[in-house]
Amino acid sequence: MRILGIDPGTRVAGYALVDKNTDTNAVTIFQAGTYNFDAKEPIGVRLANFLDRLDELIRITKPDTIGIEQPFVGKNVKSAFAIGESRGIVLVSAAKHKIPVSEYAPKLVRSTVVGHGAATKEQVKRMLEMQFPEQIGGLELDATDAIAVALCHLYLI
């Protein structure tokens, strides 16, 4: 089983493909990284670039399912709207490829992976480094958040 985890964003979007061997229950990180978009580009251009990259990733890696973080509306409503636009791209791409999507609150993702929902991005990365020491190393925080989303999805399905 291959799960694509997405940490959506309009400047940086994290992605991670996590594989679970159904015979041994072994979990491995197949691929993880970030898509970085030029903040000076119009939002429509950035979203189109994200759609193109995501479609290509899905076409090549063929995930069985997708996990995505739900938007969190905190102090910065503008950021929440931008993340919502990026999430829309994920939902459209998943629909085009007929892949089911599950959505998770950030606190649930962090609680599932770290043990408490108020964990920081840095704490999530440290926990993942303990579980997957050779694969996490130089990954950006958005990529490790995407891994956390994929693992949350895996543990809850």
N, C-alpha and C positions, 0 to 999 in steps of 0.2 A: 504494500500500500504506500502510495506517495502523496504527501500532503504539502500543499503550497501555502505558506504563511506570509501574510502581507502586513506591513506597517505602513499605511498610506501617508502620503504627503505630496505637496506640490513643489517643494524645493528638494527634498530628499525622501525617497520611498525605499523602505527595506523589503527584501524578499528572502525567503528561505524555503528550500525543498528538503523535507525530512522523510526518510524512508523507514518503514517498519516491515521487517521480515515476518510474515505471518506464521512461518514454521517455528522460528526461534524466538520471536518477540524482540529481537535485537533492533534497536533504534539507531540510525545513523543520519548525519547531516550530509545530504548529497551535494548541496550547493547553497551558498548564501552570499548576499551582497547588497549593494544599494544602487539605485538609479539617482543620479544627481542632475538637477535641472537648473538652468540659468535663471536666477530670480529676476533678471532684467527682461527676460522674454515675456510676452503676454501670456496670461494664464491659459488661454485656449491652446497656444502652441505647446506649452508644457504638458497639458493634459493629453494632447494628441501624441506627443512623444512617449508619454507613459503608456498610452494604449498600444502603440506600435511595439514597444519593448515588451510589455506584458503578453501581448498576443504571440510574439516570437518565442518568449520563454515557455509559454504553455504549449505551443506547437511542438517545440523541441523536447521538452521534458515530460509531457503528458501526465500531469498530476491527476489523481483520482478525485480529489476534493480540495477545497480552498478554505482556509481560516483567515478571518480579517478582524482587526480591532474596530470596535464601535467608536464613534467620535466621543470625546470627552469635552464638555463645555465647562471650562473653568473660568479663569479671569479674562481670557482672550477669545471672545466670540468670533472675531474675524478669522483666527486660526482654525477654530472648529468648523467654520463654513468651508474653508479651503480644504481641510481634511475630508469633509463630506463630499466635495467635488472629486477628490482623488479616489475616494471609496466608490463613487459612482462609476469611475473607469474600471475598477476591479469587478464590480457587479456586471457591467456591460460585457467585459471580456469573458467572464465566466459563463454568462448566458450564451454568448456566441459559440463557445466551445462545449456547451452543455455539461458544465461541471458544477456540482452543488457547492453552495457557499454557506458557511456557518459564521456567525458574528459573535464576538466576545467582548465584554466590558474590560477595559484596561486593568481594573482591580482584580477581576477574575483571572486574567492571564497571569498577572504577577503573583497572585495568591497560589495558583496552581503550580507555578514554576519555582517560586522563591519561598513560599510559605506564608507570606503576608502581602495584602493588597496595596500597601503603601510603599512597597519597595521602589527604589529609584532605578533608572535605566542602568546605572553603574552596578547596582546590586544584582540586577537580572544578568548582566554580562558576567559578573564574578561567579554566580551560581552555575551558569552554563559552562564557564571555563573549567569548573570542577568536574562536570559531567562529560565534557567533550574537550579535553585540554589541547588536543592537536588541531582542532578545527575552528576554534573561536579566536585565538590570538589577536590578529590585527583587524578584525572586523569592526566596522563602525557600529555605534549604539543602535541605529535604525535596523541594521541587519540582525543584531542579536535580539532586538524586540520582535522581529519577524520570526526568528527561530522560536522564541517563547510562545508566539501566537500558534505556530504550527504544533508545538508540543502540547499546548493547552488543548487544541483541537483533538490531537491524538489521544490524550488522556481522558477526554470527556465523551468521545464517541463510543 
